Amino acid sequence: MEPLRFEVHKKLRSLMNDYWERVRRRERRIAWCSALVPAEILIAMDFELIFAMNNSATCGTARVSLGLCEEAEAYGFSQDLCSYARTDIGSALMGEGTLSPVKPPKPDLVVVGNGQCHSISKWLESLGNIWGVPVILIDTPFGGGERYVEEEIKEFIDFLESFCGKRLDYYRLCEVVDTSRRMFTTWRDILKLRKARPSPMSVFDIYTNLFPILGLRGREEGALYYEELKREVEERVRNKVGAVPDERIRLHVHGVPVWYKLRDMYEDFAKKGANPITHLYPLVFSFYDLDPERPIESLAKCISSSWLNRDIKERAEVLARLGEEYSLDGFVLQMTRTCKACCAGAYDMGEEVKRLTGKPYLAIETDMCDPRFHNDAQVKRDIETFLETLA
């Protein structure tokens, strides 16, 4: 069963190819980053950005991540470490001979924010050590700390001005922040359209349309892409076109996408009329309140507001609200084996969501980039049994 594709996705493939060709040309300084960093400041300082999870997810989709994980393990990194991290580290260790289909270049700088998971700071620190380049940490206190993060961003600007030998153009920063604001606002509007019955999007559409949120941040082509996608999604809503044929069950799926099994998992849900509608990633990338008139302050607020930077009770309450807002029938928790941020407390969160909503949940064991932790037959059986129970 083939997923129903958006026409604009053809443009996305072209945008992604152009992006990787541009960064490989090295016409500007390059920074490798995690998601929750003040990326707009780097863009305003004329950096090209490579987001670590974009490379590892691409390798997972291309099914070369296992070989890269094994390369990192041969160097001494444990198999229990995040498979995103092992994929990127293995790629860096292999240098120009990397298995990564996009052949990402070595950066001039690594920038990491620790507000999204427990291992990302060491993940990017390891990359910086392999490449021999500076590593800058944007520390995010658990639960918030906007003023603290704001001061860190100001220190980060001082460092960049010294590193690049030029001053930050504040007006250019405001322009970049405004373009990112347009992108994130349009993306939020697109996600709200999932409330329709049938839902015009599934989580698999979210996965395939996430790239611009990172790779094209602050760029006009990213904003225009989401505006075009929004028009297509609105057309589906008007024509009552669902992402899953004969939608009967609506679900939340929790955990990092299983990149090497996306089509198989879509089929596992779709053949039972189940549409996984909501997902973890839109909760993590909550860059919805950027303000070009207060760029530094609003960047600090967005960086510190990640859903993953909250306790289990708050996370469960967010999922319960999603259940009501999107008329969900159940919750599927992907126990992503090497992602401690998703797995830690997941059963407790599932029980709390069940208590708050009265809706059941399923926990399945898998991994985003390491297929050694994915038992395909078991996952299929678990999903099928859960969906039959819901039906």
C-alpha positions as CSV (number, residue, x, y, z in Angstrom):
1,M,0.0,0.0,0.0
2,E,1.6,3.3,-1.2
3,P,1.3,6.4,1.0
4,L,-0.6,9.3,-0.7
5,R,2.1,11.8,-1.6
6,F,1.8,15.6,-1.7
7,E,2.8,17.1,-5.0
8,V,5.0,19.7,-3.3
9,H,7.2,16.8,-2.1
10,K,8.8,16.8,-5.5
11,K,10.0,20.3,-4.8
12,L,11.3,19.2,-1.4
13,R,13.6,16.6,-3.0
14,S,15.1,19.3,-5.2
15,L,15.5,21.7,-2.2
16,M,17.3,19.0,-0.2
17,N,19.6,18.2,-3.1
18,D,20.4,22.0,-3.5
19,Y,21.0,22.3,0.2
20,W,23.5,19.4,0.4
21,E,25.3,20.6,-2.8
22,R,25.6,24.1,-1.3
23,V,27.1,23.0,2.0
24,R,29.5,20.7,0.2
25,R,30.8,23.7,-1.9
26,R,31.9,25.3,1.4
27,E,31.3,28.8,0.1
28,R,30.7,29.9,3.7
29,R,31.7,28.8,7.2
30,I,29.9,25.6,8.3
31,A,28.5,24.8,11.7
32,W,27.2,21.4,12.8
33,C,24.3,21.9,15.2
34,S,21.7,20.2,17.3
35,A,18.0,21.4,16.9
36,L,17.6,23.6,20.0
37,V,20.3,26.2,19.3
38,P,20.0,29.9,18.3
39,A,20.5,28.9,14.6
40,E,19.2,32.3,13.3
41,I,22.3,34.0,14.9
42,L,24.6,31.6,13.0
43,I,22.7,32.3,9.8
44,A,22.9,36.0,10.3
45,M,26.7,35.5,10.7
46,D,26.8,33.8,7.3
47,F,27.2,30.2,8.4
48,E,25.8,27.3,6.6
49,L,24.2,24.9,9.1
50,I,24.2,21.1,9.1
51,F,21.9,19.6,11.7
52,A,23.3,16.4,13.1
53,M,19.9,14.6,13.1
54,N,19.3,15.4,9.5
55,N,22.4,13.4,8.5
56,S,21.6,10.5,10.8
57,A,17.9,10.3,9.7
58,T,19.0,10.4,6.1
59,C,21.4,7.6,6.7
60,G,18.7,5.6,8.5
61,T,16.3,6.1,5.5
62,A,19.1,5.0,3.1
63,R,19.7,1.9,5.4
64,V,23.4,2.6,5.8
65,S,23.1,3.6,9.5
66,L,24.0,0.1,10.7
67,G,27.4,0.2,9.0
68,L,28.1,3.6,10.5
69,C,27.0,2.5,14.0
70,E,29.4,-0.5,13.7
71,E,32.2,1.9,12.7
72,A,31.6,3.9,15.8
73,E,31.5,0.7,17.9
74,A,34.7,-0.5,16.5
75,Y,36.3,2.7,17.7
76,G,35.0,2.1,21.2
77,F,31.5,3.6,21.4
78,S,29.0,1.4,23.2
79,Q,26.1,-0.2,21.2
80,D,23.8,1.1,23.9
81,L,24.5,4.8,23.0
82,C,22.0,6.7,20.9
83,S,22.0,5.3,17.4
84,Y,21.7,8.9,15.9
85,A,24.9,9.7,17.7
86,R,26.7,6.5,16.6
87,T,25.5,7.1,13.0
88,D,27.0,10.6,12.9
89,I,30.2,9.6,14.8
90,G,30.7,6.6,12.5
91,S,30.3,8.9,9.5
92,A,32.8,11.4,10.9
93,L,35.3,8.7,11.7
94,M,35.1,7.4,8.1
95,G,35.8,10.9,6.7
96,E,35.4,11.3,2.9
97,G,34.8,7.5,2.7
98,T,31.6,7.8,4.8
99,L,28.6,5.7,3.9
100,S,26.3,8.7,4.3
101,P,24.6,9.4,0.9
102,V,24.8,13.1,1.4
103,K,28.6,13.2,2.2
104,P,28.4,16.0,4.8
105,P,31.6,18.1,5.1
106,K,33.7,18.8,8.2
107,P,32.5,22.0,9.9
108,D,34.4,25.0,11.3
109,L,32.4,24.9,14.5
110,V,30.0,22.7,16.5
111,V,27.1,24.2,18.4
112,V,24.9,22.1,20.7
113,G,22.0,22.8,23.1
114,N,21.1,20.2,25.8
115,G,17.4,21.0,26.1
116,Q,16.2,18.1,24.1
117,C,18.0,15.0,25.4
118,H,20.5,13.6,27.8
119,S,23.2,12.5,25.4
120,I,23.2,15.2,22.7
121,S,26.0,17.3,24.3
122,K,28.4,14.4,24.4
123,W,27.3,13.3,20.9
124,L,28.3,16.6,19.4
125,E,31.3,17.0,21.7
126,S,32.6,13.7,20.3
127,L,32.1,15.0,16.7
128,G,34.0,18.2,17.6
129,N,36.9,16.1,19.0
130,I,37.1,14.0,15.9
131,W,37.2,17.0,13.7
132,G,39.4,19.1,16.0
133,V,37.0,22.2,16.0
134,P,35.5,24.3,18.8
135,V,32.4,23.0,20.5
136,I,29.9,25.6,22.0
137,L,27.3,24.4,24.5
138,I,24.0,26.3,25.0
139,D,23.1,25.0,28.4
140,T,19.3,24.8,29.1
141,P,18.1,24.4,32.7
142,F,15.6,21.7,33.2
143,G,12.1,23.2,33.1
144,G,13.0,26.5,31.5
145,G,15.4,29.3,32.5
146,E,14.8,31.9,29.8
147,R,16.9,34.7,31.3
148,Y,19.8,32.3,31.9
149,V,19.6,31.1,28.2
150,E,19.3,34.7,27.0
151,E,22.6,35.6,28.8
152,E,24.2,32.6,27.2
153,I,23.1,33.7,23.7
154,K,24.7,37.1,24.3
155,E,27.9,35.4,25.2
156,F,27.6,33.2,22.1
157,I,27.3,36.3,20.0
158,D,30.5,37.7,21.5
159,F,32.3,34.5,20.7
160,L,31.0,34.4,17.1
161,E,32.1,38.0,16.6
162,S,35.6,37.1,17.8
163,F,35.6,33.8,15.8
164,C,34.5,35.4,12.6
165,G,36.3,38.8,12.9
166,K,33.1,40.8,12.3
167,R,30.1,42.2,14.1
168,L,26.7,40.7,14.1
169,D,24.3,42.6,11.8
170,Y,21.4,43.1,14.1
171,Y,19.0,44.1,11.3
172,R,20.0,41.0,9.3
173,L,19.3,38.9,12.4
174,C,15.8,40.4,12.7
175,E,15.1,39.5,9.0
176,V,16.3,35.9,9.5
177,V,14.1,35.5,12.7
178,D,11.1,36.9,10.8
179,T,11.6,34.4,8.0
180,S,11.9,31.5,10.6
181,R,8.8,32.9,12.3
182,R,6.8,32.6,9.0
183,M,8.0,29.1,8.5
184,F,7.1,27.9,12.0
185,T,3.8,29.7,12.1
186,T,2.8,28.1,8.7
187,W,4.0,24.7,9.9
188,R,1.8,25.1,13.1
189,D,-1.2,26.0,10.9
190,I,-0.6,22.9,8.8
191,L,-0.5,20.7,11.9
192,K,-3.8,22.1,13.1
193,L,-5.4,20.9,9.9
194,R,-4.9,17.3,11.1
195,K,-8.1,17.8,13.3
196,A,-10.2,17.2,10.2
197,R,-12.0,13.9,9.6
198,P,-10.4,12.2,7.8
199,S,-7.1,13.7,8.7
200,P,-5.3,15.0,5.6
201,M,-1.9,14.0,7.2
202,S,-0.3,11.2,9.0
203,V,2.9,11.2,11.1
204,F,4.6,9.8,8.0
205,D,3.8,13.1,6.2
206,I,5.3,14.9,9.2
207,Y,8.5,12.9,9.0
208,T,8.9,13.6,5.3
209,N,8.2,17.3,5.6
210,L,10.4,18.0,8.7
211,F,13.6,18.7,6.8
212,P,12.9,22.5,6.1
213,I,12.3,23.1,9.8
214,L,16.0,22.5,10.3
215,G,17.8,22.6,7.0
216,L,16.1,25.7,5.6
217,R,15.6,27.7,8.8
218,G,15.6,31.4,8.2
219,R,15.6,31.0,4.4
220,E,12.9,32.3,2.1
221,E,12.7,29.0,0.2
222,G,11.8,27.2,3.4
223,A,9.0,29.7,4.2
224,L,7.6,29.4,0.6
225,Y,7.7,25.6,0.8
226,Y,5.5,25.4,3.9
227,E,3.1,27.9,2.4
228,E,2.7,25.7,-0.7
229,L,2.3,22.6,1.5
230,K,-0.4,24.3,3.5
231,R,-2.4,25.0,0.3
232,E,-2.2,21.3,-0.6
233,V,-3.3,20.2,2.9
234,E,-6.2,22.6,2.9
235,E,-7.3,21.2,-0.5
236,R,-7.3,17.7,1.0
237,V,-9.5,18.9,3.9
238,R,-12.0,20.6,1.5
239,N,-12.2,17.4,-0.6
240,K,-12.2,15.1,2.4
241,V,-9.1,13.3,1.3
242,G,-7.5,11.3,4.1
243,A,-3.8,10.3,4.4
244,V,-5.0,6.8,5.2
245,P,-7.8,5.1,3.2
246,D,-11.0,4.5,5.2
247,E,-9.8,6.1,8.4
248,R,-11.5,4.5,11.4
249,I,-8.8,4.8,14.2
250,R,-6.8,7.9,15.1
251,L,-3.6,7.6,17.1
252,H,-0.7,9.4,18.7
253,V,2.7,7.8,17.9
254,H,5.5,8.6,20.3
255,G,9.2,8.1,19.8
256,V,11.8,8.9,17.1
257,P,10.8,7.7,13.6
258,V,12.0,4.2,12.6
259,W,13.7,5.6,9.5
260,Y,14.5,2.3,7.9
261,K,10.9,0.9,8.3
262,L,8.7,3.9,7.4
263,R,6.8,2.4,4.5
264,D,6.3,-1.0,6.3
265,M,5.0,0.8,9.4
266,Y,2.6,3.0,7.3
267,E,1.2,-0.2,5.8
268,D,0.8,-1.9,9.2
269,F,-1.4,1.0,10.4
270,A,-3.2,1.8,7.1
271,K,-4.4,-1.7,6.3
272,K,-6.4,-1.6,9.5
273,G,-7.8,1.9,8.8
274,A,-5.6,3.4,11.5
275,N,-4.1,6.9,11.0
276,P,-1.3,7.9,13.3
277,I,-1.9,11.6,13.4
278,T,0.1,13.3,16.2
279,H,3.7,12.8,17.0
280,L,6.5,13.7,19.4
281,Y,8.6,15.9,16.9
282,P,6.1,18.8,16.6
283,L,6.2,19.0,20.4
284,V,10.0,19.1,20.5
285,F,10.4,21.8,17.8
286,S,8.2,24.4,19.5
287,F,9.6,27.4,17.7
288,Y,6.3,29.2,17.4
289,D,6.8,32.4,19.2
290,L,9.8,34.0,17.5
291,D,9.6,37.8,17.5
292,P,11.7,39.8,15.0
293,E,11.4,42.8,17.3
294,R,12.9,40.9,20.2
295,P,15.1,38.3,18.4
296,I,17.4,37.3,21.3
297,E,14.7,37.2,23.9
298,S,12.4,35.1,21.8
299,L,15.1,32.7,20.7
300,A,15.9,32.1,24.4
301,K,12.2,31.5,25.1
302,C,11.9,29.0,22.2
303,I,15.1,27.1,23.1
304,S,14.1,26.7,26.7
305,S,10.5,25.7,26.0
306,S,11.1,22.2,24.5
307,W,8.5,19.6,25.5
308,L,11.4,17.2,26.3
309,N,12.7,19.7,28.9
310,R,9.7,19.0,31.1
311,D,8.9,16.3,33.7
312,I,6.8,13.1,33.1
313,K,3.6,14.6,34.5
314,E,3.7,17.6,32.2
315,R,4.5,15.4,29.2
316,A,1.5,13.2,30.0
317,E,-0.8,16.2,30.3
318,V,0.3,17.5,26.9
319,L,-0.5,14.1,25.3
320,A,-3.9,14.0,27.1
321,R,-4.7,17.4,25.5
322,L,-3.6,16.1,22.1
323,G,-6.0,13.2,22.6
324,E,-8.9,15.5,23.1
325,E,-7.9,18.1,20.5
326,Y,-7.4,15.6,17.7
327,S,-10.0,13.0,18.8
328,L,-7.5,10.2,19.3
329,D,-8.5,6.7,20.1
330,G,-5.2,5.5,21.5
331,F,-1.5,6.0,22.0
332,V,1.5,4.1,20.5
333,L,4.7,4.5,22.5
334,Q,7.7,3.5,20.5
335,M,10.2,2.4,23.1
336,T,13.2,3.6,21.0
337,R,15.9,1.4,22.6
338,T,18.8,3.8,22.4
339,C,16.9,7.1,22.8
340,K,16.9,7.6,26.6
341,A,14.9,10.8,26.3
342,C,12.0,9.0,24.8
343,C,12.2,5.8,26.8
344,A,12.9,7.2,30.3
345,G,9.6,7.0,32.2
346,A,7.6,6.1,29.1
347,Y,5.5,3.4,30.8
348,D,4.7,5.8,33.6
349,M,3.7,8.4,31.1
350,G,1.5,5.9,29.3
351,E,-0.2,5.0,32.5
352,E,-0.8,8.6,33.4
353,V,-2.2,9.3,29.9
354,K,-4.5,6.3,30.2
355,R,-5.7,7.6,33.6
356,L,-6.3,11.1,32.2
357,T,-8.0,10.1,29.0
358,G,-9.4,6.6,29.5
359,K,-7.7,5.7,26.2
360,P,-5.3,2.6,25.9
361,Y,-1.7,2.7,24.9
362,L,0.7,0.2,23.3
363,A,4.4,0.1,23.9
364,I,6.6,-1.4,21.1
365,E,10.4,-1.9,21.2
366,T,12.4,-0.6,18.3
367,D,15.1,1.9,17.4
368,M,15.4,4.8,15.0
369,C,18.7,3.9,13.2
370,D,19.9,0.5,14.5
371,P,17.8,-2.3,13.0
372,R,19.5,-4.8,15.5
373,F,17.0,-3.5,18.1
374,H,13.9,-4.0,15.8
375,N,12.1,-7.3,15.7
376,D,9.9,-6.8,12.7
377,A,7.6,-9.8,13.3
378,Q,7.0,-8.8,16.9
379,V,6.3,-5.2,16.1
380,K,3.8,-6.2,13.4
381,R,2.0,-8.6,15.8
382,D,1.8,-6.0,18.6
383,I,0.4,-3.3,16.3
384,E,-2.1,-5.7,14.7
385,T,-3.3,-6.9,18.1
386,F,-3.6,-3.4,19.5
387,L,-5.6,-2.1,16.5
388,E,-7.9,-5.1,16.6
389,T,-8.6,-4.3,20.2
390,L,-9.4,-0.7,19.4
391,A,-11.6,-1.7,16.4
